[in-house]
Amino acid sequence: MPSVAFYTLGCKVNFYDTEAIWQLFKNDGYEQVDFEQTADVYLINTCTVTNTGDKKSRQIIRRAVRKNPDAIVAVTGCYAQTSPAEILDIPGVDLVVGTQDRDKLMDYVQQIQRERQPINAVRNIMKTREFEELDVPNFTGHTRAFLKIQEGCNNFCTFCIIPWSRGLSRSRDPQSVVAQAKQLVASGYKEIVLTGIHTGGYGDDLEDYSLSDLLVDLDKVEGLGRIRISSIEASQIDEKMLNVLKNSSKMCRHFHIPLQAGSNEVLKRMRRKYTIEEYAEKIKMIREFMPEVAITTDVIVGFPGETEEMFREGYEAMKAIGFSEMHVFPYSQRTGTPAAKMDNQVDEEVKHARVHELIELSEKMQLEYAKGFEGQELLVIPERDDKGVAGDGYVMGFSDNYLQVRFPCSQDVTGKLCRVKLTKAGINTCEGELLAVSEERTQAVI
């Protein structure tokens, strides 16, 4: 039996795409082996969001070539899309496919086996208008299923290369989304995470059909317990969507809404399409509809031109909004983006001091949010992947409002809906006590 090994860098969408590519190999009679083992085909799914992503991708490609010089080394993903020639210059690379045409992978592999000639299969992504259909019936080692509904982005923020590596926003056909959701439920999944490059942009290219409409249709899927949106822009949450959320028993009380900066001056330089006042107003509106909602966010610190005064202004704005967690990143110059050429680049030491301050603020807010649920009952789905193994007779999982809860349990409750009382709030992990278990597993253990 021929073997294939995968290495995935970058975001959740890349991990979804790798799972989809694995299905193609599996259907062609391949077995999957660990990347550190000898394989007949190595496939590296690359990231290009930072210059470091490019560098790490090149290191992994070289590692695959060294593992088995006779193997076919195939490279896909964002870095493959933006720099195919750079990758083909690495001796031992046989195939470069970008962020489209992955459905033709097996044909390319067979062609290389016959001819042993390198193939550059990368086309201009900006001309692509169709969503690439790649099904994932189940996820190796996960109790939550990711369902990709959208690809690409139309925002062109000044710090970001992604529109050039993923193309413009395109939505998956609604019937196809619902059909895959039903397939995932049939495989035993209870929670589905809707994901994409710009998930909230779903429907922008469809006629009279929006993300709100999709949520209504998914809400009707029998046997589905929870629907989570991986990320959404504040501007994409309107009253129609809030009504859907309010009336749905399946929507998780959790939104990840990227802020990126708390100063209007910085937001403008980033080419974000809102002010901090508009963002705060939208959060207030969400909380009126869903009082106990968890709001998590992304923040970039030390963007070119960010003064101490702008940082302070942002710090106070974030504190006033009150997130349940912030993912904080120091600004990283990405070659090929407008921000990389901007004046007033911020000193690395200043950046790191600011990052540290915001992480401290995030931890305070995290604890404060979790404390509001002490003594309350939550529905938790214990995970089966490495993160979920708490050891010592404990299991760990997420509640619908994204609190990670650890509780003692002697039985195997992986992937089941557990009623858990939160006994002690914590920064990253809360303590709980098991009250009851639903007998139905949320994912058949494979």
Secondary structure, DSSP 8 states (H G I E B T S, - for coil): --EEEEEE-S-HHHHHHHHHHHHHHHHTT-EE--TTS--SEEEEEE--SSHHHHHHHHHHHHHHHHH-TTSEEEEEEHHHHH-HHHHHTSTT--EE--SS-GGGHHHHHHHHHHH---EE----GGG--S------S--TT-SEEEEE-EE--S---TT--HHHHH-S-EE--HHHHHHHHHHHHHTT--EEEEE-SSGGGTTTTSSS--HHHHHHHHHT-TT--EEEES---GGG--HHHHHHHHT-SSB-SEEE---B-S-HHHHHHHT-SS-HHHHHHHHHHHHHHSTT-EEEEEEEES-TT--HHHHHHHHHHHHHH--SEEEEEE----TTSGGGG-S----HHHHHHHHHHHHHHHHHHHHHHHHTTTT-EEEEEE--SGGGEEETTEEEEEETT--EEEEE-SS--TTEEEEEEEEE--SS-EEEEEEEEEEEESS---
